[in-house]
Amino acid sequence: MNAPTIRQFEPMTNKAETDQCPYGPRYQVYWNMRYALFSRFDEAKVDAAGLYTMVPEKYALAMARRASGKRVLDICSGIGSISIAFARCGQQVTGVEIDENRVAMARHNARLYGVADKIDFLVADITSDMTLESLPADIDSVFLDPPWGKEPGDYQRRPVTRLQHLELAGMDLRTLVEKIDCHEVFIRLPPNFNLDIFRNVTGDKVAFTTKAGQTHWFFVRTTKQQFVDLPDG
């Protein structure tokens, strides 16, 4: 891959942007753009973590349209925003999330968007052999959006974010993907991620930035084998 394609990200705010965020001031900026995150936010079920980890609906759909095949595995599916985007783009989706309360929210949100019949949300630990063995056999794409930290901005405490910082239950993401029968891998990465490890792989690499040039996140899509073979760094 060469330098990432730049896609301009517009952090739209809602009409009542002076409303106080119920989750506290740390989440206010995300609260202000809640209708960009979920156009039906007032009817949706969202928690604090979901609020600050969601991809704005417009951009989630843009990423989902890049999927090949017919079935997606959404790892760390949270309250369902990415799973819903893939389903709205015609994919059958399996979403795996370890928190049962968040899975309940995701199921509600899928019904809200009319795609509940296209998504199977599982309460499970994706790193466990039992979960991996129970996955559908016809997965085409894996979407990875691992936690960047426990709170908004935690990743900024690191000068550079690397793959080893994004492990799930102590498992390297490359090791996890190697265990899954799939063709391609999507991953969303923080703005301080070391993209050099993708310099020799083919696929998509997109930087979502503001008009001022501030990067909010990177999106990468490549083949399973190239992801598994990524170097440390």
C-alpha positions in Angstrom: 0.0 0.0 0.0 1.1 3.5 -0.6 0.0 6.6 1.4 -3.6 6.3 2.7 -6.4 7.8 0.7 -7.7 10.9 2.5 -11.5 10.9 3.2 -12.8 14.1 4.8 -14.6 13.5 8.0 -17.2 16.1 9.1 -17.9 15.9 12.8 -21.5 17.0 12.5 -23.3 18.3 15.6 -26.9 18.0 16.5 -29.3 20.9 16.7 -29.3 20.9 20.5 -25.5 20.8 20.9 -25.6 22.6 24.2 -27.5 19.7 25.8 -25.5 18.3 28.6 -24.1 14.8 28.1 -25.6 12.3 30.6 -22.3 10.4 30.7 -20.3 13.4 31.8 -18.1 16.1 30.3 -15.5 13.7 28.9 -18.1 12.4 26.4 -19.7 15.8 25.5 -18.0 16.0 22.1 -19.5 12.7 21.1 -22.9 13.6 22.5 -22.9 16.7 20.4 -22.6 14.6 17.3 -24.9 11.8 18.3 -27.3 12.1 15.4 -24.3 11.7 13.0 -23.4 8.5 14.9 -26.9 7.1 14.8 -29.5 9.0 12.8 -32.2 7.4 15.0 -30.3 8.1 18.2 -33.3 9.0 20.2 -34.8 5.6 19.7 -31.5 3.7 20.0 -30.0 2.1 23.1 -26.5 3.4 23.7 -24.0 3.4 26.6 -21.0 5.6 27.2 -18.5 3.3 25.6 -20.8 2.9 22.5 -21.1 6.7 22.2 -17.4 7.3 21.9 -16.5 4.2 19.9 -19.1 4.4 17.2 -18.2 5.3 13.6 -20.6 8.0 12.2 -23.3 6.2 10.3 -22.4 7.8 7.0 -18.8 6.5 7.2 -19.8 3.1 8.6 -21.9 2.5 5.5 -19.1 3.7 3.3 -16.7 1.2 4.9 -19.3 -1.6 4.8 -19.9 -1.2 1.0 -16.3 -2.3 0.4 -17.0 -5.8 1.7 -16.7 -8.6 -0.7 -18.7 -11.8 -0.3 -21.9 -12.3 1.6 -21.0 -12.9 5.3 -19.2 -10.7 7.8 -17.9 -11.5 11.3 -17.9 -8.3 13.4 -15.5 -8.8 16.4 -16.1 -6.6 19.4 -19.5 -5.7 17.9 -20.5 -3.5 20.9 -23.9 -1.9 20.5 -24.1 -3.0 16.9 -23.4 0.1 14.8 -20.9 -1.6 12.4 -22.9 -4.8 12.2 -26.0 -2.8 11.3 -24.0 -0.9 8.6 -22.9 -4.2 7.0 -26.4 -5.6 7.2 -27.9 -2.5 5.6 -25.4 -3.1 2.7 -26.7 -6.6 2.2 -24.4 -8.7 4.2 -25.3 -11.5 6.6 -23.5 -10.7 9.9 -22.3 -12.5 13.0 -21.5 -10.1 15.8 -19.5 -11.3 18.8 -19.4 -9.2 22.0 -18.5 -10.4 25.5 -20.8 -8.0 27.3 -24.4 -9.3 27.4 -25.9 -5.8 28.2 -24.3 -4.4 25.0 -25.6 -7.3 23.0 -29.1 -6.6 24.2 -28.6 -3.0 23.0 -27.3 -4.2 19.7 -30.3 -6.4 19.1 -32.6 -3.5 19.9 -30.7 -1.3 17.5 -30.8 -3.9 14.8 -34.6 -4.1 15.1 -34.8 -0.3 15.0 -33.0 -0.3 11.6 -35.0 -3.2 10.3 -32.0 -5.6 9.9 -32.5 -7.9 12.9 -33.0 -10.8 10.5 -29.6 -10.3 8.9 -27.5 -10.2 12.2 -26.8 -13.0 14.7 -25.4 -11.3 17.8 -23.5 -13.7 20.2 -22.5 -13.1 23.8 -19.1 -14.8 23.7 -15.4 -14.4 24.1 -14.0 -14.4 20.6 -10.6 -15.7 21.8 -12.0 -18.9 23.2 -11.7 -22.2 21.2 -15.4 -22.9 21.8 -16.5 -19.6 20.2 -14.1 -20.0 17.3 -15.3 -23.5 16.6 -18.9 -22.4 16.6 -18.5 -19.6 14.0 -20.2 -20.0 10.6 -18.2 -21.8 8.0 -18.8 -19.3 5.2 -17.3 -16.1 6.6 -15.9 -13.9 3.9 -14.9 -10.8 5.8 -13.7 -10.1 9.4 -14.1 -6.7 10.9 -11.9 -5.8 13.8 -12.4 -2.7 15.9 -10.6 -3.6 19.1 -10.7 -1.2 22.1 -8.1 1.5 21.9 -8.3 2.0 25.6 -10.8 2.0 28.5 -11.7 5.7 28.2 -11.8 8.4 25.4 -8.3 9.4 24.4 -6.5 6.6 26.3 -4.6 5.8 23.2 -3.1 9.3 23.2 -1.0 8.3 26.3 1.1 6.2 23.9 3.4 8.0 21.5 2.6 5.3 18.9 -0.1 2.6 18.9 1.1 -0.8 17.7 -0.8 -4.1 17.1 0.4 -5.5 20.4 -1.4 -2.7 22.1 -4.7 -3.9 20.6 -4.6 -7.5 21.8 -7.9 -9.2 22.9 -7.7 -11.1 26.2 -3.9 -11.3 25.6 -4.3 -12.7 22.1 -2.5 -11.0 19.2 -5.0 -10.0 16.5 -2.9 -11.8 13.8 -3.1 -15.0 15.8 -6.9 -14.6 16.2 -7.4 -14.0 12.5 -5.3 -17.0 11.6 -7.8 -19.1 13.5 -10.8 -17.9 11.5 -11.6 -19.2 8.1 -12.1 -16.0 6.0 -10.9 -14.2 3.0 -10.4 -10.6 4.0 -9.9 -8.4 7.1 -11.1 -4.9 7.9 -9.6 -3.1 10.8 -10.2 0.4 12.3 -7.1 1.9 13.9 -6.4 5.0 16.1 -4.8 8.0 14.5 -1.4 7.4 16.1 -1.1 3.8 14.8 2.1 2.8 13.1 0.9 2.3 9.5 4.4 1.3 8.4 3.6 -2.3 8.9 1.1 -2.1 6.1 3.5 -0.6 3.6 4.0 -3.9 1.6 0.4 -5.2 1.6 -2.3 -4.6 -1.0 -5.8 -3.4 -0.3 -7.5 -0.3 1.0 -6.0 2.2 3.4 -8.1 5.3 4.2 -7.4 8.1 6.6 -10.6 9.8 7.9 -9.6 13.4 8.6 -11.3 16.8 9.3 -11.1 19.8 7.0 -8.2 21.0 9.2 -6.3 17.8 8.5 -6.7 16.2 11.9 -6.9 12.4 11.5 -9.7 10.7 13.5 -9.0 7.1 12.5 -7.5 4.8 9.9 -9.4 2.1 8.0 -7.5 -0.8 6.4 -8.8 -3.7 4.3 -6.5 -6.4 3.1 -6.4 -10.2 2.7 -6.4 -12.6 5.6 -2.9 -13.9 4.7 -1.4 -10.5 4.4 -2.9 -9.5 7.7 -1.6 -12.7 9.4 1.9 -12.1 8.0 2.1 -8.5 9.2 5.5 -7.7 10.9 5.8 -6.5 14.5 6.3 -2.8 14.8 
